[in-house]
């Protein structure tokens, strides 16, 4: 028998962990059983399957709505069905552009030159010749044909346009040239349009990914001078299909009819926008004659960047992009739980891509397919999890996190009652570094499981590899925007995490192929199995606890940190502000309650008999805890964002806003609603405290 290279350290860890106290949510006997299940998980894992799945998922480019994407969907379904999961498809008709349409970029004066809009073909890279590869494009661009002077706007952030105004540079009527980074690309378009620009060109500067970082593709993992980042521009004040806010975009020919907005009322951009490579941007930038840019705006091309090009430099930008209804389909596999089938552990990644999508997203897709097979082997050997485990593959994420958002809207009531956790692995195996972000209740889960996983390229476990030299423990971030956790966490309040391995990659370009992955991302294909172990053990620990193993003491700890931080930010523009008195008092009470509850849960789990009906009621109450932060009124920048605890930044799209109600006031330098927010936050924290007290009273009966 061939010995799995991870089995020997696993046996040692297994023996060690039998001697330590049980994990949160477990009795001593159930924890002992859980450790045996985890040992079997390692034994059953096939570390070679990840490579095979990734190869098959990335045979051809597969944008949402394409025939090739349907083939990927069928492959995913078959693998999960063969593994023993019950598979269901969830179709939606969403309003989006499934093709780039026609576009043209041309320098008109002082000398005509049509700019290249597609990556170069690389010798010995057959993937770069694929006939299904498209030119660079930004989905949800406006259509138009304009010719105008040029303005450089750095990263195209709100503050960058404010700086241009301060410097006396007029944006109105110009073509804006902005580099990727600093914010979501859709906000670059939004701010350009708000400032009167006629069009927008976006490029990846070599300072951010290119020859200043290291060797470029095909010699290295960085952007070469023809590499183009594609991506959606969708920036509505909600997440999902642009015509169906708050409602699922169910099929037009289905029995249930959904009221849709008129396309003319959708929050879409009107100016033409398209991405270009830095090699083409250079042809514009090097001809600009205006004042030098501020030092922080200088990019990596070998000349001084200028604020504008003057009257002698004009550029034509034409985009004709059609938007229509496109069928997007989520594929969800389930292993039904033995004891609590209506308590759901959900893991997910999307599968649609801008091209081949080897790192983004299909490294995550391949990992989850592997996980389906490993869990399926456990199932076939009679090792069914107590709670149901769902593995979801979302469609149309690249166009605006659409597939997962529609599913959450469709399943809202069920998720409120059943969803224990959502774990997101979008592009989850994209390099050899590791990182994660999560809700407070899941941070301990991440840390404890990482201690059990061997990092494949050292003699360290993942915890020690992840922990930097100056850290007491690994850093876990807070969830922001940009992927499929948004609706789960920020709309309906399901505790969520996002994690995986990362590194330099050819993000959203035609070069993100299996060849690139095999050559530069992880030639040994060891990171996929490692991330699968991390995901699988986390899922099993959440699935098999007698009580849901949330870390309840983290709420008050993190809330205090974030309120202190918000108070300091507010005092910088309002030195008379005295703080959030009601919320602070509520946090102090929560600290006491959560510590008592945690201790009593530990005592409770040492009892010999634990009635199933009682356990079900207790777990329902645990699921309800995070809902304390869900506000029907939502945020002032968009009521779809209902979590008072976490939101994506509405000015950048990617950044994490913890206590978003406060962060919005801080961004506006406003004090007018601080009293209201103190009331709303103290009410939410008191609600959480009341739920914990009720739970505690039932446990000590």
C-alpha positions, 0 to 999 in steps of 0.5 A: 500500500502506498503511504500518503505523505501526510499520514505519518505526521497526522498520526502523531498529531492525532495521538497528541490531540487525544491528550488535550481538552476537547474542542468547543462544542464537543464532549470528550467522547464526541471529540475522540470520535471526531479525531478518528474521523479526521484521521480517516479524512487524511487517509482517504484523501487522493492528493493527485486528483486536484491536478486532474480536476484543474486540468479538466476544468481549464481545457477552454475559456468559459465565460458565463453563458457560454457553451464551454461554461455549461460543459464545466457545469456538467463536469462539476455535477458528475464529479459530485454525483459520482462521489455520492452527493445529492446534486441540485441545479439552481438556474437564473436568468440574469441581465448581463453582457456575455460577450465583449461586443465591439471596441476600438482604442485609437490615438488620433493626434498627433499621429494615428495609431490603433492600440492592441486589445489582446494578449500576444501569442506566446511561443510554446504556449498553445493556450495563448492561441485558443480561438475562444479567447477574447480581447480585453473588456469590462462587462457593463461598460456603457456604449459610445464612440468618443474622441477627447483629450486625456487625463491621468487619474492615478488609481481612479479613486474618489480621493484621486479625482478630488486631487485632480480638482484641487490641482486645477485639472478638468476631467469633464469631457476628457478620456480618463486613463487610470491604473488598476488597484486601490479600489474596485474597477467599477468605482473608477468608472463611477467616479470618472462619470460623476466628474464628467469624463467621456470615457475611461481606459484602465491598465495594470501598471508595471509598478503593481504587476510587471517588470518592476516586480520580477520576471514577466510571463512567459519567464515569470509570474508577472504581467508582460506588456500585453497582459490585460485584466478583464472584469465587471464594472457593476456598481449598484447599491446592492449585490447581484442581478442588476434588475432584481434587487432583494429578489432572485432572478428566477428563469423568465420561463419558470412558474414563479414570476419575479418583478424586474426593473426596466433596464433603463432604470438599472444602475448601469454606467453610460460612458464607454470603458475598456481595459488595456495593457501597460504596453499600450497605455505607455503609448499614450502616457509617454506623449502627455505634456502636462504637469508632472503627477504627485510623487505617489502617482508615479508608475513604473514606466520609464518616464515622468507621468503627467496629469494631462496630455494637452490639446495636441493629444487626443484618443478615440474610444469606441465600445458597443456592448450588448446586454441581455438576459443570460442563463446562469446556473449554480450547482449545489451538492449535499451530504445529508446530516445524520442527526441534524440534516436541517443545519447546514455547513456550506462551502463554495467557490464560483466556476465561471471565468474570464478566460481559462481561469486556472487560478481564479476561480478554478483552483478553488473549484478543483479543490472543492471537487477533491473535497467532495470525493474525500467526504464521499469516501467517508460517507461510503464507509458509514461516516456521515456527518451529523450536520449536512455539508453543502458544496456550492459552485456558483455561476456569474460571480465574475460579472458582479457576484451574481449567482451566489447572491441570487441563491441567497435571495431565493433561499433566504428563509431557509438560510436564516433557519439552517445556515451554520457557516459559509466558507468561501474558496474563490481562487483558493489555491492561487499560490504558496502563501496562506491567508484568511478573513472571517467572522469573529466566531470562526477565527478560533476554528481557523487557527486551531485547524491550521495547527493540524495541517502540515505545510508541504514545503517546510517542516512546519505546520500551517499555523507556524508557516502562516504566523509571521515572525513579529506575530504572537499568532497568525493574522486573520483579516475581516471580510470585505467585498469582491466574492461570494461571501457577501450575500451570506454575511452582509445580507442575511447574517451567516457567519462566514470566512474566506481563505486559501493560498495566494501569490503572484498571478496573471489575474483575469488575463488570457494567460491564467491557464493550466500551463501558467499554473503548472509552471509558476503557481505550484509546479508540484501541485501540493497546495491544493491537497493542503487547502483541501485538508484545511477546508475539510477539517473545518467543515467536519468540525463544524458539522460534528459538534454536539453544539455548534462550535462557535467561539462566543467570546470573540464577539465582545473582544472584537467589538471593543477593538472596532468601537475604540478604532471608530471613536479615534477616527471620529475624534480627528474631525470632531474633538468634542465627541465623547464616544459610544456610551450605550454601545460600550455599556452593552459590550461590557455586559456581553463580555460577562454573559459570553464568558459565563455561557462559554463556561456553562456550555463546557460543563453542559457537554460533560453530562452523560445524557444530552436529549436530542430535542434540547440540542436542536433547540440550543443549536437553533439559538446559536444559529440566531446569534449572528442575526442580532446584527441584521437590521431591516433598515440596513445601511444608508448607502444601500439597504440591501447591506443589512449587517451592522457588523460588516460590509464592503466599502461603498467607495472602494468595493473591496475594502472591509468595513467593520461597523459599517454604519460608523465607517460611512459617517467617518468617510463623510466626516459627519457627526449628525447620525452618531447618536442614532448609531449608538442606539442602533448598535447598542440595541443589536449588542443587547439583542445578542446579549439577551439571546446568550442569556436565554441560551445560558438559562436553558443550559443550566436547567 
